[in-house]
């Protein structure tokens, strides 16, 4: 067996998870071991079978030592059982007998990949159907999926996941008859659940491999090109369209692919554009200790992680009930939109990220409405023992930090989740738009691993949902614009890392290198048993309500056409529906339906004409303004006043900020600069610099690992310009090439990237100014009192309190003011001696 096993997730006290990364594969060796080596695996059925039992024991104990923990009687019984019933074992025994008769013959064993009939439990294959001996050279009858095992090859060969003997070769005891496993041409029949986590993963990798194999095979057949280009090819007399168009790589319909994630992200953002910001973000995690799981396993020796199928089915039942209750019972109010994504990271157990969009009447207007819905405190054990026990088990973070440096959350000796939090008597919102939940210092605590943990370590939760579903259910309020993009990217994110493989295109006319997206997907994938079970059961990976319909638009004649590599160009262009699309059908509807002409087509942000023109019946009517048809869509936009003063670029960047990252926006602005499409780029910069600076503060905090880091406007501006400058420099340009555009200050950029300078300058300027003004005012009053020789006893009495307070408490705290304070005290003491008022100074004077 081959694959990248990820052991990093098995930290802490969570159930053990077997998780594979990349593509899973199996290899098989030669029939005989190399000279001087001991037999292994299938070679044990052929080589030195007189000492087969001792050879098998040696495999468990190492090269030189036999394992004493293996019962020889069990080995003998299993050997006899497999020899009498398993057709694959019979095939290898046939090789053994042939070698005994003809020891010098070069022999190969072909394990047949394509069966004439369904070789499963009720239709067992015979040895001749499973394998065949080949003497001499390999004949042309060997199929691509056949396994050919040579006598002594010296290397391992890969077994196709689609071979029917893929699983029986790996698990002979689980397939004691050698019956076929999964294959491409397998017939459908009743499905039985698996009871082994590794078998579940292997089963799913075989299913997924077939899907990817189909997509890869179709890449040599399917092509994509615009309707107009195909007509131009025909006009030029071209009849062979095998080299026309682009390859279809990994489509958005493939679950888990990059395009699939992107489409889900854009769909979620379109819901956000229509219904406003989401209000609640909920993480609902499967609990392997649910009473239903314990009841199912109580009479067995199995652990919950041994039955990922049960965990997944039970979690799906509870998740459906959870969503139904949120929508129908109005736990938080009337819910308009629900979006969730299922993930299997960290512990490998399924968990869902849920976004709720509330009705406008139930959107929490202020943080005071949050406290009854979300709690971040340990309940009183005397008032609610059940809730106290649940919080203690599921909602306490840690211990981490100095008490437990080995906690999984620790990164660079700091808690990556920023626990423990600070005590807080109220629920304010920080500068990043995230609430700081109420965590009162009420003395309540729980004890874990000998460490007392208080409200600062509580993960926010809803009391009702928590008690009802008894699992880790983190509830967060998120109705802030600054966090929306990251929220949706988080719930629709793809793999944690990306590895790109470059391969040469099969198209000889195509001189460009193409990215092999299938290999890239394999390199990025991690698969656990629960995910395999979830996908085999066909449960939703992504869910949204209401549904989103993707509206396509295009320029005249630019609709995309899918055609086969060997299709005739006349047959492709003569299809009745080839010249139509959803977009043109909308205009045809406008031509016959008066009510349809009252509506716009799209909610797409950058296609502003489609948001302004109602009921056009053709492309020409879209370009018509006040009865005059313009030659281009751009001219029509100018006539409507949509493009004055670079307004279209400002609007485009602002609209793109709803779904695009800060890096994307800065790259977009740099691209507009390089294209010289803006008449006054400095005006666009001034109106969009706030959006272009998105993520800069966050990146700096991540870089310096300082969650409380703050940057002033000048620092943000310079870092923003610096990022844009880097994009331009990669294209041999600079901001200096554009008149009136500001350029980054090198000193500011350098200091902003220096952690020591940042920490030294990280102070609150308004508070410092207020303190300075107060001290300056106090100093002025003291100076006027001391210098004036005309003051009388009454004046001295009225100002004595202020002067003494300044000289004895304020001035000593500041090095520059201490000498002045000392001089003031000396002069006041001298004035007291001359005065009859009898002012008494503190003894410290």
N, C-alpha and C positions, 0 to 999 in steps of 0.2 A: 504494500500500500504506500502511496506517496501523497504528499500534501503538506501545507504549512500549518502546523498545529499552534494555535494561539493559547498559551498558558497564562498570559498576563491578566486575564479576567478572573482567575481563580485566586482572588485575594480576599481576605476577611472571612466571615462566617457564612457566606452564601452557599447554596448547593453547588456541587461540582458541575461544571459545564465543559463538554467536549466541543471545541469550536475550531473549524477549519478555515484557513484563508487561501484565497486563490483557487485554482482548479484542482479538484481531487482526481487522483488517478491510481491505477494498479499496474504493477509490472510483473512479469513472469520471467524466470530464468531458463536455462537450458535443461535438457533431459538429464545430463550427467554433470557432476561437479567438476571443476578444473582439477588437474592432477595435483595430488597432495592435499586436497581440501575435503572437508567432511560434507556429506549431503545435507541439504536444507529444503524445507517446504516440500514441493511436489517431487523433488528428487528422492525423498525417502521412500516413495512407492516403487522405485526402480533400482536404485543402487544399493548394494550390500543388504538385501532384504533378509538375509540370514540373521543379521544383527539389528533388525529394524527397531525393535523396542529400545535397545540400549542407545541407538542413534537418536531416537526421539527424546529420551531422557537427557542426552547430552545437549540437545538444543535448548532445554530449559536451564541447564546448569552451566553452560559455557562450553568452550572448545575442548577443555581437558577434564572437566568434572561432570559427572552425572548428577542430576537432581535427585535427592533422596525423598523429596516431598511428593513425588508423583508415584501413584500406585501402579505397579507393573500390570496387575490384573485388569485395571481399568483400561490401560493402553491396549491390551490384548483384546478385550471385549469390543472396544471401539474399532479396532482394526478389522476384526471379523465382521462386525455389523456393516461397516462401510464397504468392505470387500464384497459382501454378498448383495448389497442393495444399491450402491452409488455407481452410476454409469461412468462418471468421470474417473473414479478410482479403477474401475474395470479397464478403462482405456489405458491408464498408466501401467496397470499390470500386464496388459497386452504388449506394451513396449518392453517391459522387463523380460517377458518370455521370448520376444523376438531377439533381444540382445543376447540372450543365453544361447540361442541357436546360431545367430549370425553376429558374433561380437565385432567383426571388422566392418560391418555395413554402416554407411552414412545414412542415418535414419532421421526422419522428421515426423512430428505429430501435429496433424492439422485438427484443431478444434473448430468445428464448423459453426459459422456465424448465422447462416440463414437456414431455418428449418422448413421442412415440407409440411409440418403440422404443429399444432400448439403443444409444446412439450412441458406442460405443467402437471399439477398434482393428479388430475383425473385422466391424463393422457401422457403417461411417462414416456420419454424418449428411450430408444435403445442405444447401445454403445456405438453401433454403426452410424446412427443419425447424429451423434454428438461429436465423434472424432474419427479420424482416418489416418492410417500410416502412409507416409510418402517415402519411397526408396529412391535415392538419387536426387536429381534436380527437381525444383518446385515446378509444377505444371501450371499451365495457364488457367486451370480450373479454380485456382485459389482466389477467393473473393477478397475484397478490401477489408472486410470485417473479420475474416478468418484469423485465428491465432495459429501461427506455425511455430512450433517449439523445435529447435534444432538440437543436435546431439551435444555439441560443445560450442557455444557461441562466444563465451567470454564476456557477455554483457546482458543487461536486462532489456526486455522489449515492452512497450506500452500495450495494455489491453484496452480496447474501446469500451466506454461505458455502456454502449448500446449492444454489446455482445450478450446473448442470452445466458452464457455461463459466467458472466461477470460476478454475480453474487454467489453462485454455488462454488466457484473456485476460492472465494474469500471465506465463506462460511460453510464448510462441509458438514458441520454438525447441525446447523440450522436448515440445511438442505440435504438431508441424509440420503435422498434418492438421486441427488444430482439433477433435480428437476429444474427447468428453465426459469430464470428470473425475468426481468423486464427486457423487452426488445422493441425495435421500431414497429414491427408488424404484429405486436401483441394484440390479442382479441380481448374485448371488454367483458368483464365478468364481475361478480360480487367482490367488493373490496374489503379486505380484513385489516384491522389495525395492527401496527407494529408495536413491539414491546421492547425495542432496543434503540437507544439514541443514535448509535453509529449506523445501524441499518436504515433508520429514517433518513439520515443525511445522505447516505449512499443512494437510497432510492430517489430522493429528490434531485441529487446531482445528475442522475441518469435521465430524469425527466427534463431537467433544464438543458442538459447537453443536447438532447434531441431537438429541443426548440431552437437552440443556437445553431445547431448543425443545419436545420432547415433554413434559417435566415442566411447563414453563410452560403449555402448551396443556391439560394435564390438570388444572391448578389450577382451571379454569373448570368442571370436570366432577366431580372427586372431592371428597368431604366426609368429615369425621371427627366422630363424635359418640358419646356413651355410649348403651348399650342402654336404660337407664332413661329418659333424656331423650327418646329416640325414642318410647317407650311413652307418656310423658306428652303428647307432641305429638299422638299419635293419640287419646288420651283426650279432648283438648281439641277434637277435630274437625279437626285440621290434616291436609290431604292434600298440600299443596305443601311439600316439604322442600328446595327449591332454596336457601333462605337459612338452613338449619339446619346448624350445624356449622362447623368451622374449615377454612380452606384448607390443603391439603397443599403445603408449600413445597419445600424441598430435602431429600429424605429421607436417612436414614442409609445407604441402599443406594448412594447416589451417591458414588463414590470421590473423595476429596479434599475433600468438604464438611465443614462444622463438626460435624454430627452423626456423620458417619463417624469423624472423629478422636476425638470424645468416646466413642463406643462402643468403639473399639479401646483407648482408655486405660482404660476401666472393665473391659474384658475382661482386660487385662494385670494390673490391680490385683486382680481376682478370682483369677488364677493365683498372684499374690504372697500373697494371703490364705490360699490352700490349701497351697502348697508352701513358704512362707517367702520370705525375701529372695533375690533373684538374687545370684549369686556373681561372675560375670564379665560385663563390658561390653566388647564388641569392635566396633571400626570397621574394616570391610573395604572398601577403595576400589579401583575399577577402575584397571588400569595400561595406558595406551595403548601402552606399549612392550613388551607381552608378545610372546614369540617368535611366537605364532600370528598376531598382527596384522601383524608385520613380514613374515612369510612370505606372507601373503595380499596385501600391498601392494607387495612387492619389485619387481615388474615394471611398476608403474604410477607416475604422478606424484602420486598421492593421498596425503594425510596422514591419520593415524588419525581426526582429528576430522571428516574428510569422509565417513566411513562409520560414523555412529552406530549403525546397525543391527547392524554386525559387533561393535562394542564391547559393545552391550547383550546380544547373544546369547552372546558369549563370557563375559561377566561372569556371566550367569545360569547357564551351565554350571559355571563355577568356584565360584559361590556354592552351588549344589546339592551339589557335591562337598565343599565346605568344611563345610556343615552335616552331611552324611552322615558325614564323618570324625569330627567332634566327637561325634556320637551313637554311632557304631559302634566307633570305635577308641579311645575314652575318652582323648583327649589330656589332659584335665584331670580325668578320672574319669567316673563314670556320670552322664549328663545326663538329668534328668527333664523339663525344660521348655526349649523354645527359642522365643524371640519375636524377630522382626526386622522392621524397616521400611526401605524403600528411599527414598532421597532423591537429589536432583539439584542441590543448592545449591553454592555456591562455584564450583568449576571447571566445573560442569555435567555432569561425569562421574558415573555411578551409583555410589553407595556405600551400604552397609548398616550399620545400627546393630543389633547383636545382643546379646540378654540370655540368659545361660545360668543355669538353676537346677540346682544339683548335688544328687545324692542325699545324704542325711544323713551317710552314711559317708565322703563325699568333700568335705564342706564344710571349707575351710581353717580350723582352729580358731584359729590364731595367725598373725601376720605372718611367722614363720620359715618357714612352708610356701609363702610367696609367691615367695621368691627363686629357687627352682628352676623356677618356671613363668613368671615375668615378669622380664624384664631391662630395665634402663634404663642400660646401659653400652655403650661402644664395645668390640667384641671385639679381641683381640690379632691384629694383621695377620699375624704369623708363624704363629699357631696355626690360624686359620680365615680365609683370604683371601676366600672367597666370602661369608661372613657379614659381614665387614668392608666389602666393596664394597656389599652390599645395604643395610646400615645407613647408609653414607655417602650412598646415593642416595635412600632412602625415609624414613628415621627420624630425620633430623637437622632440628631446627627452627632456622630462621634462615639467615644471620645477621640479627638485628634489633636494635632498640635504637639505641645511639649509632653502631654500625657501619653500620646501614642503616635510616634513619628512614622510608624509603618502603616498607618491608616491609608486605604486606597485613595483618599481625596488629597493626600499630601503631595504637593509639587514644589520643589525647591524649598522645602522645609516650611511651607505655608499651606493652609487649607485652600484648595482651589475653589471652594464654595463660600469662602469668606466667613466661615464660622469660627468662633462664636460671634453673634451679632451684638449690637449695643442695646442696653436697656432703654426703653422708651415708653412714656406714659400715654402717648397719643400716636396716631398713625399719620405722619406727614408723607410727602412725596419728595424724593431727592431730585437733584438737578438733571438726572438722566431719565426722569419719568417713572421711576420704580418706587412703589410704596415701601416705607419703613414701618412694618407692622408693629402694633402695640405689644410690647414685651415688658411688663411691669416687674419690678423687683419685689415680688410678693413672698419670697422665701420658699416657694414650691420647687422641688427638685426630684430627679430620679437618679439612681445609681447604676452605672454600667462599668464593668471591669474595675470596680473599686474607685471610680471617679464620679463625683457628684456633678450632675449636669442640670442647669436651670433653664429658664425661659430663653436664654440667649442661644440655645442649641435646638430649639423646636422648629421643625419644618411646618410652614403654614398649612392649615387644613380646615375643612368644613365639618362641624360636629355631627350633623345629621348623616351626611354621606359616609363619613368615616365609621360611625357606629353601625350603619346598615350594611356596608360592603366589607368592612374589616380587612383592609389592605392598605398599602401605602398609596394615599390619594393626596397629592400636593395641589392646593388650590391657590392661584395667584391672580391678582387684579392687574390688568394690562391695558387699560384704556388710555394709552398715551401714544401719540404719533411717533415719537422717536424710537419706540421699541417694536413697531409693527413689522417692518421689513425683516428684522433679525428673527422675529418670532415665527414668521411663515417660512423663512429659509431653514429654521431649526427643525420644524415639524416635517419639512419635505426634503431634508438634506439627504445626500447620497452617501457613498462610502467615506470613511474617515481619511483615506489617502488615495492618491491616484498615481498609477504607473502607466506611462504611454509607450506603446510599442509601434515602431515604424516599419512598414512592409512595403514592398514594391507593388505597384498596381498591376493587375493582370491585363489591363488595357494597354496595348503597345503604343497606341496613339496618345496616351496620357503620360506625359513626362514628369508629372508631379508625384511626390511621395504621398501616400494616403495613410491615415491613421486607422489601424485595425481596431475598431471599437469593440469587437468581441473579445479579443485578447486583453484589451484594456479593462473590460468589465470583469473578466476572470481575475486579473491581477488585483483588482480593487475589492473583490467580494470576500466577505467573511460569513460563514454559515454555521449556525448552531442547530442542535436537534429540534428545539422548539420552532425555529423558523422553518425548517424543513417540514415539520408536521403541519404547521400553519398553512404553508403553501400547498402541500398535498391535499389538505382538506378544502382548498379553494376559498379560504376566508379572505375578506377584503383587507388589503394592505393600506389602502387610502379610501377615506369615506368623506363625502360632503353632502350637505343638504342645505338649500335646494341645489339641484344639478346646474351645471354650467355648460352652455352650448358655445363652442368655439366658432366664431364667424370669420370666414376667410374673405380677403379682398385682394385685388390685383389690378394691374394696369390692363388696358385693352389688349387681348390676345396673349396675356402672360400667365393664364391659369396653367397649373402643373398637370401634365399628362403622364400616366404610368403605362409603359408598354413593355412588351417582351423583347428580348434581344433578337429573336429571329422573326419578329412580326413584320409583315409587309407594311410599308408606309401608307399605301392607299387604304389598306384595311383599317389601320389605326385612325386615319383622318376621316374615313367615311362612317365611323360609328355615330349614331344619331345624337348621343349625349356628349360627344367629345368637345364640342365648342361651347358648352354651357357649364356653369358653375353655380355655387350657392349665391355668389355676388350678382351674377347676371340674372339669375332667377328672381332675385329680389327686385331688380329693375323691371323685369317682365311683369311681375305682380303689380308694381306701381302703375304700369300702363293700362291695366284692366280694372284695378280696384282703387276707388277714390279714397277709401278709409286708409289704405296702406300709404298713400302719399302724405299723410299727416305725421309719419314717423320717420326717425333717422335709422340708419342701418346698424351702427356699431357703437360700442363703448370703448373702442381702441383709442388710447390717449393721443398719439402723435398724428393720426390721420384726421386733421381738424376739419377738412371739408366734409367728411362723412358725419361729423357732429353738428354741422350747420345747415346742410342742404337736406330738405325734406322731400321725399317722394320722387326722386329723379327716375325717369324711365329709360335712360341710356347714359353712356359716358359723356355724351355731348351736353346733356342737361346738367350734369354735375359741373361742367365748365361754363355754364351759362349764368350770368349775373345781371339782373335788371334787363332781361331780354337780349343781352349781347353775349354771344358765344366767344370765349377766349381760346387762344391756340394751345394753352397749357394749363394744367391745374395750378401751377404756381401763380400765373397771371390772374386766375380766378380768385385765388386767395388774396392777392394784392387788391383786387377790385372790391372784395368784401371787407377790406381793412384789417385782415388778419395778419399781415406781414409787415406792418409799419414798425420802424425803429427796431428791427431785429426781434420783434415780439414773438415770432414763431420759434426762434431758438430759445428764448427765455421760457416760453411755455413748454417747449419740448423737454428742457432740462428739468423743469419743475414737475412735469407729468412723469418723466422717467424716474424721478426720485421716489415715487411711490413704490416702485418695484426693483429699481436698480441699486446696486451697492455704491458706496462712495468711490471706490476704485473705478467702477464702470462710468460714473458721472464725470470724473476727472478725465478719463480716457475719451469720453464723448466730447468734452469741451476742447481737449487738445486736438481731436480729429477735426472739429469745426475750424479751429485755428489753421491747421495744415491745409484745409480745403479753401481757405480764404473766402468762406461763404458769408461771414458776418461783416456788415458794414462798419459797426462800431463794437469791436470785441470788448473794449473796456466797459461799455454799458452793460453788456451781457454778464460780464464778470461781477460788476457791482450788484446786479440784481439776483445773481445765483450763487455767490461765493458761500453763502450759508449752507446751501445744499451740497456744493462741491466739497465742503470741509467735513462731510459726513464720514464717520469711522476714524478720523484722524486721532481724536482724543481717546477713543477706545483702543486703537492700535498702540498708542503711546503707553497707555495703562498696562496693556498686555506685555509690551516690550520691557517695561521697567518693573512689572509685577507689583504695581502700586494702584489699587482700586480707587484710592482717594485723590489721585493726581489731578490737578487742574491746570489748564492753559489759558492765558489771557487772549484777547482778540488779536493782538499783534503776533503772538506765537502761532496761533491757529492759521492766520492769514499767510504767514511765511512758510509754514509747513505745507499748506495747501498749494501755494505757488511752486514750492520745491517739487511736490509730486507731479504737477503739470509739466514743470520744466524737464523732469526726468523722461517723461513720455516724448517730449519734443526732441530732446537730445538724442534719443534712440533713432530718430528720423532725421538727424543732421539739421535740426532747427533749434531755435531758442526763443524765449519770450522777448529777448532784445530785438528780434526781427519785427515785432509788432508795436507800432507807435502807440503811445499812451497806455500800454499794458504795464502794470506794475511788475517788478521782478523781485525774487526772493532776496532777503537780506541774509548774507552768508553767516554773519555773526549770530543772528537770531536763530537760524536753523541749527547751527553748531551747538549753541547753548540749549536749545530745545531737545537735542539728542544726547545731552549730557545729564545723567541722572543726578549727580551731586549738585550741579547748578540748579536743576529743576527743583530739587528738594529744598535748597536754600532760598529760592525765590517763591516757594509755594506758601504765601501768606495772604491773608484777607486784606486787600487794600482799603476798602471802605472802613473797616474796623480800625486799622492803623491810622487813617486820616482823622477819624473821630477822636481817637486818643490823643493825637498830636494837637488838634485844635483845642481840646480841653486843657492840656498841659500848658499850651502857649498862653491861653487866656489866664490861667492861674499865675503864671510867671509874670505877666504884665501887671496884674493887680498887686502882686507882692512888690514888684519893682517900684511902682508908683507910691506905695505906702512907705517903703524904706527911704527913697530919695527925697520925698517931700518933708520939709522941716516945719511945715505949718500945721501938721495934723494935731488934733487935740485928743484929749483922753476919750471923749465919746466916740470919735472915729476909730481909735485904737481898739476900744471895746468891741465895736461892731464888726471889725475885720479880723480880730484876734483869732477866732476859730478857724477861718480859712487859711491864714498865714501859718499858724502852728501845724495844721494838718498837712499842708504842702511840705513844710520844712522837715517834719518828722516822719512822714509816711510815704509821700510821693517821690520827693527828690532822691532819697537813698536808693531807690530801685533803678535809677538811670545814672550811668556814669557821668554823662555830660551835665546833669542837673545837680549832682551832689555838692560840688563846690558852692554853687549858688545857694543851695539850702543852708549850708554851714554859715555863709556870710549873712544870710537873712536872720538866722538865730542869734548871731552875735549882735547885729544892729538892734534887734528887738529887745534883747537883754539890756543893752545900753540905754535904749529908750525907756525901758521899764524903771531903771534906776533913777532916771531924771523925772519920771512922771509920778504924780501923786495918786494915780488911779489904782495902783496896787495890782497890776496884772500878774497872775501866777502862771508861770510856764511849767511844762512837765519837767520832771526831774531829769529826763534824758537830755534836756537842753543844757 
